[in-house]
Amino acid sequence: MITNPERKIIKVPDGKICDYIDDKFRRDTPEEYVRQTIEKRLVNEHKYKREQIKIEFGLKLGSRRPRADIVIFPGGYVR
């Protein structure tokens, strides 16, 4: 993971985009652009803190272990 607290300019490899929340490189797809737009709106319009938001968060549902694209934890609860 890239630590980029100052939101500095970083070089992104071809075919990748840098995630707005966790600064990880993700595949450059139309679906990822939608997710990035949602992430930015959650922070900029709805005023969630980046620390409250987790991307591709693993869940446990019985014996299944699906992942949620975006999870928002309550204020004051940082995971």
PDB file of N, CA, C and O in Angstrom:
ATOM      1  N   MET A   1       0.839  -1.170   0.000  1.00  0.00           N
ATOM      2  CA  MET A   1       0.000   0.000   0.000  1.00  0.00           C
ATOM      3  C   MET A   1       0.889   1.239   0.000  1.00  0.00           C
ATOM      4  O   MET A   1       1.970   1.242   0.588  1.00  0.00           O
ATOM      5  N   ILE A   2       0.434   2.255  -0.644  1.00  0.00           N
ATOM      6  CA  ILE A   2       1.173   3.505  -0.715  1.00  0.00           C
ATOM      7  C   ILE A   2       0.675   4.427   0.388  1.00  0.00           C
ATOM      8  O   ILE A   2      -0.521   4.706   0.470  1.00  0.00           O
ATOM      9  N   THR A   3       1.571   4.896   1.225  1.00  0.00           N
ATOM     10  CA  THR A   3       1.190   5.868   2.232  1.00  0.00           C
ATOM     11  C   THR A   3       1.375   7.243   1.626  1.00  0.00           C
ATOM     12  O   THR A   3       2.477   7.619   1.226  1.00  0.00           O
ATOM     13  N   ASN A   4       0.292   7.983   1.561  1.00  0.00           N
ATOM     14  CA  ASN A   4       0.327   9.264   0.874  1.00  0.00           C
ATOM     15  C   ASN A   4      -0.557  10.268   1.622  1.00  0.00           C
ATOM     16  O   ASN A   4      -1.509  10.795   1.047  1.00  0.00           O
ATOM     17  N   PRO A   5      -0.249  10.541   2.909  1.00  0.00           N
ATOM     18  CA  PRO A   5      -1.136  11.401   3.697  1.00  0.00           C
ATOM     19  C   PRO A   5      -1.230  12.827   3.177  1.00  0.00           C
ATOM     20  O   PRO A   5      -2.242  13.490   3.401  1.00  0.00           O
ATOM     21  N   GLU A   6      -0.216  13.313   2.496  1.00  0.00           N
ATOM     22  CA  GLU A   6      -0.241  14.677   1.977  1.00  0.00           C
ATOM     23  C   GLU A   6      -0.887  14.749   0.603  1.00  0.00           C
ATOM     24  O   GLU A   6      -0.985  15.826   0.015  1.00  0.00           O
ATOM     25  N   ARG A   7      -1.338  13.583   0.079  1.00  0.00           N
ATOM     26  CA  ARG A   7      -1.955  13.501  -1.246  1.00  0.00           C
ATOM     27  C   ARG A   7      -1.001  14.047  -2.313  1.00  0.00           C
ATOM     28  O   ARG A   7      -1.400  14.816  -3.187  1.00  0.00           O
ATOM     29  N   LYS A   8       0.262  13.635  -2.224  1.00  0.00           N
ATOM     30  CA  LYS A   8       1.283  14.049  -3.181  1.00  0.00           C
ATOM     31  C   LYS A   8       1.047  13.398  -4.534  1.00  0.00           C
ATOM     32  O   LYS A   8       0.302  12.426  -4.652  1.00  0.00           O
ATOM     33  N   ILE A   9       1.685  13.943  -5.539  1.00  0.00           N
ATOM     34  CA  ILE A   9       1.607  13.378  -6.876  1.00  0.00           C
ATOM     35  C   ILE A   9       2.451  12.112  -6.915  1.00  0.00           C
ATOM     36  O   ILE A   9       3.611  12.120  -6.504  1.00  0.00           O
ATOM     37  N   ILE A  10       1.868  11.026  -7.409  1.00  0.00           N
ATOM     38  CA  ILE A  10       2.587   9.767  -7.537  1.00  0.00           C
ATOM     39  C   ILE A  10       2.428   9.257  -8.957  1.00  0.00           C
ATOM     40  O   ILE A  10       1.455   9.586  -9.636  1.00  0.00           O
ATOM     41  N   LYS A  11       3.373   8.462  -9.400  1.00  0.00           N
ATOM     42  CA  LYS A  11       3.312   7.895 -10.743  1.00  0.00           C
ATOM     43  C   LYS A  11       2.458   6.632 -10.708  1.00  0.00           C
ATOM     44  O   LYS A  11       2.704   5.719  -9.920  1.00  0.00           O
ATOM     45  N   VAL A  12       1.461   6.601 -11.568  1.00  0.00           N
ATOM     46  CA  VAL A  12       0.544   5.466 -11.627  1.00  0.00           C
ATOM     47  C   VAL A  12       0.905   4.616 -12.841  1.00  0.00           C
ATOM     48  O   VAL A  12       1.018   5.142 -13.949  1.00  0.00           O
ATOM     49  N   PRO A  13       1.086   3.313 -12.651  1.00  0.00           N
ATOM     50  CA  PRO A  13       1.425   2.440 -13.782  1.00  0.00           C
ATOM     51  C   PRO A  13       0.320   2.429 -14.841  1.00  0.00           C
ATOM     52  O   PRO A  13      -0.847   2.669 -14.534  1.00  0.00           O
ATOM     53  N   ASP A  14       0.702   2.150 -16.080  1.00  0.00           N
ATOM     54  CA  ASP A  14      -0.273   2.046 -17.164  1.00  0.00           C
ATOM     55  C   ASP A  14      -1.318   0.993 -16.830  1.00  0.00           C
ATOM     56  O   ASP A  14      -0.998  -0.064 -16.286  1.00  0.00           O
ATOM     57  N   GLY A  15      -2.565   1.291 -17.158  1.00  0.00           N
ATOM     58  CA  GLY A  15      -3.650   0.348 -16.934  1.00  0.00           C
ATOM     59  C   GLY A  15      -4.154   0.311 -15.505  1.00  0.00           C
ATOM     60  O   GLY A  15      -4.971  -0.541 -15.155  1.00  0.00           O
ATOM     61  N   LYS A  16      -3.672   1.233 -14.670  1.00  0.00           N
ATOM     62  CA  LYS A  16      -4.073   1.282 -13.259  1.00  0.00           C
ATOM     63  C   LYS A  16      -4.582   2.676 -12.917  1.00  0.00           C
ATOM     64  O   LYS A  16      -4.292   3.646 -13.618  1.00  0.00           O
ATOM     65  N   ILE A  17      -5.340   2.760 -11.837  1.00  0.00           N
ATOM     66  CA  ILE A  17      -5.688   4.040 -11.234  1.00  0.00           C
ATOM     67  C   ILE A  17      -5.427   3.921  -9.738  1.00  0.00           C
ATOM     68  O   ILE A  17      -5.414   2.818  -9.190  1.00  0.00           O
ATOM     69  N   CYS A  18      -5.222   5.037  -9.091  1.00  0.00           N
ATOM     70  CA  CYS A  18      -4.924   5.046  -7.660  1.00  0.00           C
ATOM     71  C   CYS A  18      -6.221   5.280  -6.892  1.00  0.00           C
ATOM     72  O   CYS A  18      -6.921   6.264  -7.132  1.00  0.00           O
ATOM     73  N   ASP A  19      -6.537   4.376  -5.973  1.00  0.00           N
ATOM     74  CA  ASP A  19      -7.774   4.461  -5.207  1.00  0.00           C
ATOM     75  C   ASP A  19      -7.776   5.698  -4.319  1.00  0.00           C
ATOM     76  O   ASP A  19      -6.776   6.012  -3.674  1.00  0.00           O
ATOM     77  N   TYR A  20      -8.899   6.393  -4.293  1.00  0.00           N
ATOM     78  CA  TYR A  20      -9.047   7.636  -3.540  1.00  0.00           C
ATOM     79  C   TYR A  20      -8.970   7.415  -2.026  1.00  0.00           C
ATOM     80  O   TYR A  20      -8.496   8.288  -1.300  1.00  0.00           O
ATOM     81  N   ILE A  21      -9.426   6.271  -1.549  1.00  0.00           N
ATOM     82  CA  ILE A  21      -9.473   6.010  -0.107  1.00  0.00           C
ATOM     83  C   ILE A  21      -8.180   5.400   0.418  1.00  0.00           C
ATOM     84  O   ILE A  21      -7.608   5.910   1.381  1.00  0.00           O
ATOM     85  N   ASP A  22      -7.715   4.328  -0.192  1.00  0.00           N
ATOM     86  CA  ASP A  22      -6.573   3.605   0.386  1.00  0.00           C
ATOM     87  C   ASP A  22      -5.276   3.718  -0.419  1.00  0.00           C
ATOM     88  O   ASP A  22      -4.270   3.108  -0.057  1.00  0.00           O
ATOM     89  N   ASP A  23      -5.291   4.482  -1.493  1.00  0.00           N
ATOM     90  CA  ASP A  23      -4.104   4.730  -2.327  1.00  0.00           C
ATOM     91  C   ASP A  23      -3.529   3.473  -2.970  1.00  0.00           C
ATOM     92  O   ASP A  23      -2.389   3.490  -3.433  1.00  0.00           O
ATOM     93  N   LYS A  24      -4.289   2.389  -3.010  1.00  0.00           N
ATOM     94  CA  LYS A  24      -3.826   1.186  -3.710  1.00  0.00           C
ATOM     95  C   LYS A  24      -4.093   1.343  -5.199  1.00  0.00           C
ATOM     96  O   LYS A  24      -5.038   2.017  -5.610  1.00  0.00           O
ATOM     97  N   PHE A  25      -3.247   0.712  -5.996  1.00  0.00           N
ATOM     98  CA  PHE A  25      -3.476   0.718  -7.433  1.00  0.00           C
ATOM     99  C   PHE A  25      -4.528  -0.323  -7.778  1.00  0.00           C
ATOM    100  O   PHE A  25      -4.472  -1.461  -7.312  1.00  0.00           O
ATOM    101  N   ARG A  26      -5.477   0.078  -8.594  1.00  0.00           N
ATOM    102  CA  ARG A  26      -6.548  -0.810  -9.030  1.00  0.00           C
ATOM    103  C   ARG A  26      -6.602  -0.783 -10.553  1.00  0.00           C
ATOM    104  O   ARG A  26      -6.148   0.165 -11.192  1.00  0.00           O
ATOM    105  N   ARG A  27      -7.172  -1.853 -11.120  1.00  0.00           N
ATOM    106  CA  ARG A  27      -7.285  -1.921 -12.580  1.00  0.00           C
ATOM    107  C   ARG A  27      -8.150  -0.777 -13.095  1.00  0.00           C
ATOM    108  O   ARG A  27      -9.161  -0.422 -12.488  1.00  0.00           O
ATOM    109  N   ASP A  28      -7.744  -0.220 -14.203  1.00  0.00           N
ATOM    110  CA  ASP A  28      -8.456   0.896 -14.827  1.00  0.00           C
ATOM    111  C   ASP A  28      -9.630   0.341 -15.633  1.00  0.00           C
ATOM    112  O   ASP A  28      -9.472  -0.052 -16.789  1.00  0.00           O
ATOM    113  N   THR A  29     -10.810   0.315 -15.008  1.00  0.00           N
ATOM    114  CA  THR A  29     -12.015  -0.195 -15.658  1.00  0.00           C
ATOM    115  C   THR A  29     -13.145   0.813 -15.479  1.00  0.00           C
ATOM    116  O   THR A  29     -13.076   1.662 -14.590  1.00  0.00           O
ATOM    117  N   PRO A  30     -14.181   0.735 -16.306  1.00  0.00           N
ATOM    118  CA  PRO A  30     -15.333   1.629 -16.117  1.00  0.00           C
ATOM    119  C   PRO A  30     -15.960   1.470 -14.725  1.00  0.00           C
ATOM    120  O   PRO A  30     -16.380   2.454 -14.117  1.00  0.00           O
ATOM    121  N   GLU A  31     -16.020   0.241 -14.229  1.00  0.00           N
ATOM    122  CA  GLU A  31     -16.583   0.003 -12.902  1.00  0.00           C
ATOM    123  C   GLU A  31     -15.761   0.691 -11.816  1.00  0.00           C
ATOM    124  O   GLU A  31     -16.311   1.204 -10.842  1.00  0.00           O
ATOM    125  N   GLU A  32     -14.450   0.698 -11.990  1.00  0.00           N
ATOM    126  CA  GLU A  32     -13.589   1.339 -10.993  1.00  0.00           C
ATOM    127  C   GLU A  32     -13.790   2.849 -10.996  1.00  0.00           C
ATOM    128  O   GLU A  32     -13.726   3.480  -9.941  1.00  0.00           O
ATOM    129  N   TYR A  33     -14.033   3.437 -12.162  1.00  0.00           N
ATOM    130  CA  TYR A  33     -14.321   4.875 -12.212  1.00  0.00           C
ATOM    131  C   TYR A  33     -15.593   5.197 -11.439  1.00  0.00           C
ATOM    132  O   TYR A  33     -15.663   6.224 -10.764  1.00  0.00           O
ATOM    133  N   VAL A  34     -16.595   4.332 -11.530  1.00  0.00           N
ATOM    134  CA  VAL A  34     -17.829   4.534 -10.765  1.00  0.00           C
ATOM    135  C   VAL A  34     -17.522   4.475  -9.271  1.00  0.00           C
ATOM    136  O   VAL A  34     -17.984   5.324  -8.508  1.00  0.00           O
ATOM    137  N   ARG A  35     -16.749   3.481  -8.853  1.00  0.00           N
ATOM    138  CA  ARG A  35     -16.414   3.356  -7.434  1.00  0.00           C
ATOM    139  C   ARG A  35     -15.636   4.576  -6.955  1.00  0.00           C
ATOM    140  O   ARG A  35     -15.896   5.078  -5.861  1.00  0.00           O
ATOM    141  N   GLN A  36     -14.697   5.057  -7.745  1.00  0.00           N
ATOM    142  CA  GLN A  36     -13.920   6.228  -7.342  1.00  0.00           C
ATOM    143  C   GLN A  36     -14.816   7.454  -7.185  1.00  0.00           C
ATOM    144  O   GLN A  36     -14.618   8.254  -6.271  1.00  0.00           O
ATOM    145  N   THR A  37     -15.789   7.604  -8.064  1.00  0.00           N
ATOM    146  CA  THR A  37     -16.734   8.716  -7.958  1.00  0.00           C
ATOM    147  C   THR A  37     -17.533   8.615  -6.664  1.00  0.00           C
ATOM    148  O   THR A  37     -17.731   9.616  -5.976  1.00  0.00           O
ATOM    149  N   ILE A  38     -17.989   7.421  -6.333  1.00  0.00           N
ATOM    150  CA  ILE A  38     -18.737   7.216  -5.088  1.00  0.00           C
ATOM    151  C   ILE A  38     -17.855   7.521  -3.880  1.00  0.00           C
ATOM    152  O   ILE A  38     -18.297   8.188  -2.945  1.00  0.00           O
ATOM    153  N   GLU A  39     -16.617   7.041  -3.892  1.00  0.00           N
ATOM    154  CA  GLU A  39     -15.695   7.300  -2.777  1.00  0.00           C
ATOM    155  C   GLU A  39     -15.502   8.800  -2.573  1.00  0.00           C
ATOM    156  O   GLU A  39     -15.558   9.285  -1.443  1.00  0.00           O
ATOM    157  N   LYS A  40     -15.278   9.523  -3.644  1.00  0.00           N
ATOM    158  CA  LYS A  40     -15.061  10.977  -3.545  1.00  0.00           C
ATOM    159  C   LYS A  40     -16.299  11.679  -3.009  1.00  0.00           C
ATOM    160  O   LYS A  40     -16.187  12.605  -2.206  1.00  0.00           O
ATOM    161  N   ARG A  41     -17.475  11.251  -3.445  1.00  0.00           N
ATOM    162  CA  ARG A  41     -18.716  11.862  -2.957  1.00  0.00           C
ATOM    163  C   ARG A  41     -18.933  11.572  -1.475  1.00  0.00           C
ATOM    164  O   ARG A  41     -19.400  12.439  -0.736  1.00  0.00           O
ATOM    165  N   LEU A  42     -18.600  10.365  -1.039  1.00  0.00           N
ATOM    166  CA  LEU A  42     -18.749  10.031   0.380  1.00  0.00           C
ATOM    167  C   LEU A  42     -17.901  10.952   1.254  1.00  0.00           C
ATOM    168  O   LEU A  42     -18.339  11.378   2.322  1.00  0.00           O
ATOM    169  N   VAL A  43     -16.688  11.257   0.798  1.00  0.00           N
ATOM    170  CA  VAL A  43     -15.778  12.109   1.569  1.00  0.00           C
ATOM    171  C   VAL A  43     -16.132  13.587   1.399  1.00  0.00           C
ATOM    172  O   VAL A  43     -16.271  14.306   2.388  1.00  0.00           O
ATOM    173  N   ASN A  44     -16.278  14.038   0.172  1.00  0.00           N
ATOM    174  CA  ASN A  44     -16.430  15.470  -0.094  1.00  0.00           C
ATOM    175  C   ASN A  44     -17.841  16.005   0.132  1.00  0.00           C
ATOM    176  O   ASN A  44     -17.999  17.127   0.613  1.00  0.00           O
ATOM    177  N   GLU A  45     -18.859  15.234  -0.201  1.00  0.00           N
ATOM    178  CA  GLU A  45     -20.231  15.716  -0.057  1.00  0.00           C
ATOM    179  C   GLU A  45     -20.887  15.257   1.241  1.00  0.00           C
ATOM    180  O   GLU A  45     -21.594  16.028   1.890  1.00  0.00           O
ATOM    181  N   HIS A  46     -20.652  14.007   1.615  1.00  0.00           N
ATOM    182  CA  HIS A  46     -21.317  13.449   2.791  1.00  0.00           C
ATOM    183  C   HIS A  46     -20.460  13.536   4.049  1.00  0.00           C
ATOM    184  O   HIS A  46     -20.909  13.177   5.138  1.00  0.00           O
ATOM    185  N   LYS A  47     -19.229  14.013   3.896  1.00  0.00           N
ATOM    186  CA  LYS A  47     -18.328  14.328   5.017  1.00  0.00           C
ATOM    187  C   LYS A  47     -17.895  13.128   5.856  1.00  0.00           C
ATOM    188  O   LYS A  47     -17.621  13.274   7.047  1.00  0.00           O
ATOM    189  N   TYR A  48     -17.832  11.934   5.241  1.00  0.00           N
ATOM    190  CA  TYR A  48     -17.244  10.797   5.938  1.00  0.00           C
ATOM    191  C   TYR A  48     -15.732  10.960   5.915  1.00  0.00           C
ATOM    192  O   TYR A  48     -15.178  11.516   4.967  1.00  0.00           O
ATOM    193  N   LYS A  49     -15.070  10.481   6.948  1.00  0.00           N
ATOM    194  CA  LYS A  49     -13.611  10.501   6.983  1.00  0.00           C
ATOM    195  C   LYS A  49     -13.095   9.288   6.226  1.00  0.00           C
ATOM    196  O   LYS A  49     -13.722   8.229   6.228  1.00  0.00           O
ATOM    197  N   ARG A  50     -11.955   9.450   5.583  1.00  0.00           N
ATOM    198  CA  ARG A  50     -11.357   8.319   4.854  1.00  0.00           C
ATOM    199  C   ARG A  50     -11.151   7.115   5.768  1.00  0.00           C
ATOM    200  O   ARG A  50     -11.285   5.970   5.335  1.00  0.00           O
ATOM    201  N   GLU A  51     -10.825   7.376   7.031  1.00  0.00           N
ATOM    202  CA  GLU A  51     -10.566   6.299   7.981  1.00  0.00           C
ATOM    203  C   GLU A  51     -11.813   5.471   8.274  1.00  0.00           C
ATOM    204  O   GLU A  51     -11.700   4.327   8.716  1.00  0.00           O
ATOM    205  N   GLN A  52     -12.995   6.024   8.037  1.00  0.00           N
ATOM    206  CA  GLN A  52     -14.250   5.307   8.269  1.00  0.00           C
ATOM    207  C   GLN A  52     -14.607   4.383   7.110  1.00  0.00           C
ATOM    208  O   GLN A  52     -15.486   3.532   7.249  1.00  0.00           O
ATOM    209  N   ILE A  53     -13.949   4.535   5.991  1.00  0.00           N
ATOM    210  CA  ILE A  53     -14.316   3.819   4.773  1.00  0.00           C
ATOM    211  C   ILE A  53     -13.277   2.747   4.471  1.00  0.00           C
ATOM    212  O   ILE A  53     -12.074   3.010   4.488  1.00  0.00           O
ATOM    213  N   LYS A  54     -13.747   1.553   4.198  1.00  0.00           N
ATOM    214  CA  LYS A  54     -12.871   0.447   3.795  1.00  0.00           C
ATOM    215  C   LYS A  54     -13.319  -0.043   2.430  1.00  0.00           C
ATOM    216  O   LYS A  54     -14.513  -0.098   2.134  1.00  0.00           O
ATOM    217  N   ILE A  55     -12.349  -0.397   1.608  1.00  0.00           N
ATOM    218  CA  ILE A  55     -12.590  -0.839   0.240  1.00  0.00           C
ATOM    219  C   ILE A  55     -12.314  -2.336   0.145  1.00  0.00           C
ATOM    220  O   ILE A  55     -11.343  -2.839   0.711  1.00  0.00           O
ATOM    221  N   GLU A  56     -13.187  -3.045  -0.585  1.00  0.00           N
ATOM    222  CA  GLU A  56     -13.081  -4.497  -0.759  1.00  0.00           C
ATOM    223  C   GLU A  56     -12.908  -5.179   0.600  1.00  0.00           C
ATOM    224  O   GLU A  56     -11.977  -5.957   0.812  1.00  0.00           O
ATOM    225  N   PHE A  57     -13.813  -4.872   1.493  1.00  0.00           N
ATOM    226  CA  PHE A  57     -13.767  -5.360   2.875  1.00  0.00           C
ATOM    227  C   PHE A  57     -14.320  -6.777   2.948  1.00  0.00           C
ATOM    228  O   PHE A  57     -15.425  -7.043   2.474  1.00  0.00           O
ATOM    229  N   GLY A  58     -13.555  -7.681   3.539  1.00  0.00           N
ATOM    230  CA  GLY A  58     -13.972  -9.076   3.672  1.00  0.00           C
ATOM    231  C   GLY A  58     -15.045  -9.257   4.733  1.00  0.00           C
ATOM    232  O   GLY A  58     -14.951  -8.699   5.826  1.00  0.00           O
ATOM    233  N   LEU A  59     -16.060 -10.038   4.406  1.00  0.00           N
ATOM    234  CA  LEU A  59     -17.161 -10.336   5.322  1.00  0.00           C
ATOM    235  C   LEU A  59     -17.180 -11.829   5.616  1.00  0.00           C
ATOM    236  O   LEU A  59     -16.587 -12.622   4.884  1.00  0.00           O
ATOM    237  N   LYS A  60     -17.858 -12.205   6.682  1.00  0.00           N
ATOM    238  CA  LYS A  60     -18.045 -13.624   6.976  1.00  0.00           C
ATOM    239  C   LYS A  60     -19.541 -13.883   7.105  1.00  0.00           C
ATOM    240  O   LYS A  60     -20.191 -13.384   8.023  1.00  0.00           O
ATOM    241  N   LEU A  61     -20.078 -14.666   6.177  1.00  0.00           N
ATOM    242  CA  LEU A  61     -21.494 -15.026   6.179  1.00  0.00           C
ATOM    243  C   LEU A  61     -21.591 -16.541   6.169  1.00  0.00           C
ATOM    244  O   LEU A  61     -21.585 -17.165   5.108  1.00  0.00           O
ATOM    245  N   GLY A  62     -21.681 -17.126   7.348  1.00  0.00           N
ATOM    246  CA  GLY A  62     -21.651 -18.583   7.443  1.00  0.00           C
ATOM    247  C   GLY A  62     -20.291 -19.078   6.993  1.00  0.00           C
ATOM    248  O   GLY A  62     -19.262 -18.639   7.508  1.00  0.00           O
ATOM    249  N   SER A  63     -20.282 -19.992   6.034  1.00  0.00           N
ATOM    250  CA  SER A  63     -19.006 -20.500   5.515  1.00  0.00           C
ATOM    251  C   SER A  63     -18.503 -19.672   4.338  1.00  0.00           C
ATOM    252  O   SER A  63     -17.381 -19.875   3.874  1.00  0.00           O
ATOM    253  N   ARG A  64     -19.313 -18.751   3.856  1.00  0.00           N
ATOM    254  CA  ARG A  64     -18.906 -17.894   2.727  1.00  0.00           C
ATOM    255  C   ARG A  64     -18.108 -16.694   3.221  1.00  0.00           C
ATOM    256  O   ARG A  64     -18.291 -16.234   4.348  1.00  0.00           O
ATOM    257  N   ARG A  65     -17.236 -16.204   2.379  1.00  0.00           N
ATOM    258  CA  ARG A  65     -16.424 -15.031   2.708  1.00  0.00           C
ATOM    259  C   ARG A  65     -16.435 -14.038   1.541  1.00  0.00           C
ATOM    260  O   ARG A  65     -15.421 -13.844   0.871  1.00  0.00           O
ATOM    261  N   PRO A  66     -17.596 -13.413   1.307  1.00  0.00           N
ATOM    262  CA  PRO A  66     -17.663 -12.427   0.226  1.00  0.00           C
ATOM    263  C   PRO A  66     -16.973 -11.127   0.631  1.00  0.00           C
ATOM    264  O   PRO A  66     -16.623 -10.929   1.795  1.00  0.00           O
ATOM    265  N   ARG A  67     -16.787 -10.252  -0.345  1.00  0.00           N
ATOM    266  CA  ARG A  67     -16.218  -8.936  -0.072  1.00  0.00           C
ATOM    267  C   ARG A  67     -17.224  -7.869  -0.476  1.00  0.00           C
ATOM    268  O   ARG A  67     -17.935  -8.007  -1.472  1.00  0.00           O
ATOM    269  N   ALA A  68     -17.271  -6.813   0.307  1.00  0.00           N
ATOM    270  CA  ALA A  68     -18.097  -5.656  -0.028  1.00  0.00           C
ATOM    271  C   ALA A  68     -17.203  -4.635  -0.720  1.00  0.00           C
ATOM    272  O   ALA A  68     -16.071  -4.407  -0.292  1.00  0.00           O
ATOM    273  N   ASP A  69     -17.702  -4.023  -1.783  1.00  0.00           N
ATOM    274  CA  ASP A  69     -16.912  -3.015  -2.495  1.00  0.00           C
ATOM    275  C   ASP A  69     -16.546  -1.847  -1.586  1.00  0.00           C
ATOM    276  O   ASP A  69     -15.389  -1.432  -1.533  1.00  0.00           O
ATOM    277  N   ILE A  70     -17.539  -1.320  -0.871  1.00  0.00           N
ATOM    278  CA  ILE A  70     -17.325  -0.171   0.015  1.00  0.00           C
ATOM    279  C   ILE A  70     -18.081  -0.417   1.317  1.00  0.00           C
ATOM    280  O   ILE A  70     -19.258  -0.776   1.301  1.00  0.00           O
ATOM    281  N   VAL A  71     -17.395  -0.222   2.444  1.00  0.00           N
ATOM    282  CA  VAL A  71     -18.024  -0.330   3.761  1.00  0.00           C
ATOM    283  C   VAL A  71     -17.746   0.970   4.502  1.00  0.00           C
ATOM    284  O   VAL A  71     -16.623   1.473   4.498  1.00  0.00           O
ATOM    285  N   ILE A  72     -18.784   1.507   5.139  1.00  0.00           N
ATOM    286  CA  ILE A  72     -18.629   2.717   5.948  1.00  0.00           C
ATOM    287  C   ILE A  72     -18.889   2.341   7.400  1.00  0.00           C
ATOM    288  O   ILE A  72     -19.957   1.827   7.733  1.00  0.00           O
ATOM    289  N   PHE A  73     -17.916   2.598   8.254  1.00  0.00           N
ATOM    290  CA  PHE A  73     -18.055   2.333   9.676  1.00  0.00           C
ATOM    291  C   PHE A  73     -18.593   3.586  10.362  1.00  0.00           C
ATOM    292  O   PHE A  73     -18.349   4.697   9.892  1.00  0.00           O
ATOM    293  N   PRO A  74     -19.323   3.422  11.472  1.00  0.00           N
ATOM    294  CA  PRO A  74     -19.881   4.581  12.179  1.00  0.00           C
ATOM    295  C   PRO A  74     -18.788   5.539  12.642  1.00  0.00           C
ATOM    296  O   PRO A  74     -17.640   5.139  12.839  1.00  0.00           O
ATOM    297  N   GLY A  75     -19.157   6.805  12.811  1.00  0.00           N
ATOM    298  CA  GLY A  75     -18.226   7.811  13.307  1.00  0.00           C
ATOM    299  C   GLY A  75     -17.637   7.395  14.638  1.00  0.00           C
ATOM    300  O   GLY A  75     -18.348   6.871  15.495  1.00  0.00           O
ATOM    301  N   GLY A  76     -16.358   7.618  14.822  1.00  0.00           N
ATOM    302  CA  GLY A  76     -15.687   7.240  16.051  1.00  0.00           C
ATOM    303  C   GLY A  76     -15.199   5.804  16.059  1.00  0.00           C
ATOM    304  O   GLY A  76     -14.389   5.427  16.905  1.00  0.00           O
ATOM    305  N   TYR A  77     -15.686   4.998  15.125  1.00  0.00           N
ATOM    306  CA  TYR A  77     -15.261   3.601  15.030  1.00  0.00           C
ATOM    307  C   TYR A  77     -14.343   3.469  13.831  1.00  0.00           C
ATOM    308  O   TYR A  77     -14.792   3.496  12.685  1.00  0.00           O
ATOM    309  N   VAL A  78     -13.073   3.329  14.098  1.00  0.00           N
ATOM    310  CA  VAL A  78     -12.097   3.207  13.017  1.00  0.00           C
ATOM    311  C   VAL A  78     -11.546   1.798  13.045  1.00  0.00           C
ATOM    312  O   VAL A  78     -11.026   1.352  14.068  1.00  0.00           O
ATOM    313  N   ARG A  79     -11.654   1.093  11.931  1.00  0.00           N
ATOM    314  CA  ARG A  79     -11.210  -0.298  11.855  1.00  0.00           C
ATOM    315  C   ARG A  79      -9.943  -0.350  11.061  1.00  0.00           C
ATOM    316  O   ARG A  79      -9.381  -1.427  10.864  1.00  0.00           O
TER     317      ARG A  79
END
